[in-house]
């Protein structure tokens, strides 16, 4: 047995079968091939074997092969030697192993050694995958997830499993948003309803009914007292969220209303439609006060920036447009996507330092940074734009299907996206890499919602 410890540096082949490890030492293959059997009572690494004093004292776990296994391995080795042209070694080994001529058995064990080696390679690949997952888990503990309540919530990132799976809609969910003050979230659906949920308990609270077709988008004002919704029924509705009543219905679009947002000042609502227009509505009266025209196809989404001086829109015409609210002027037309642009999101000020670090001197030359905008498209990419100069700063690639939702993490250091590839992805955009992928749903992931920082107590 001492031969093993002396020859492990000459290790030629290691194959596994069940709980057994077979070791073949190449330095003696021309004289006499030594095959030893290790019964793995525990996981034994090659490094442990190299450092072990493998002698006769270890007969509890190192023994010669049983006669039955001896026959299997010997014939497999003989086949390997013969098929690879080691005729002298084959003849010597066959004689020493006392193998008779049995064509039926020879055929049975043909290629067995290579198959065992392939099994080892597969096992090694699996080990590498598990090591990768372990490293990801370690990184998760370091970077995010509510492992400790002492961690800054701005550093938390989503991690499985989900906290709740909320069921109740009868058709696909089109949008989810959080209430700006209370522990409530709201969902819109193609079943023409809006549902209210307590996200602390996962309890369903109530259903808002009024639309007659798919509800496409929803938006709270900053106080959380008003909720706006839009629908394929071509209307926008304004809801008193304290009494859960519809207080106003706005008509004016000529087709499906695909997006709605209450402006930061709370006095106006903007909407986007398949009729290729964006409209601004007065909350107090329900009158349309402005119409923005320029897109050549269906306008998919509209979002105001933080101070309400600009609005961004995206369209089936593969462009993103930025508009000056006061003058209705199109400030920028951003044109690098190769398919329908589904979603957009403005960068919060908390993201500006990381964006400047990520993009380098190009952005800094423009003077005051930003504003910055994200867009997600059916071309499966995410793009970041400097609106002031109309430049694409970076493109993130990784999703395998249409990108449907996009937002900045509350801390500003990460981007979160969802797509029709059924995943949720977290991006370390400073290093332009996807740092985490979650298998989020069993079907298309259509929307992302972000809990406001004020709800974190920040």
Protein Blocks (a to p, Z undefined) as FASTA:
>chain_A
ZZmmmmmmmofbdcdehjaccdddfklmmmoccddddddfbccdfklmmmpccdfklmmm
gccddfklmmmmmmmmmmmmmmnopamlmmmmmmmnopacdfklmmmmgoklmmmmmmmm
mmmmmmmmmmmmmmmmmmmmmmgojfbfkbcfklpccddddfbdcdhbfbdcfbdcddfk
bccdddddfkopacdddfknopafbdcdhbabdcfbdcddfkopaccdddfkopacdddf
klopafbdcdhiabdcfbdcddfklpaccdddfkopacdddfklopafbdcehifbdcfb
dcddfkopaccdddfkopacdddfklopafbdcdfbfbdcfbdcdddfklmmmmmmmnom
mlmmnopghjddddddfkopacdddfknopafbdcdfbabdcfbdcddfklpaccdddfk
opacdddfknopafbdcdfbfbdcfbdcdddfklnoZZ
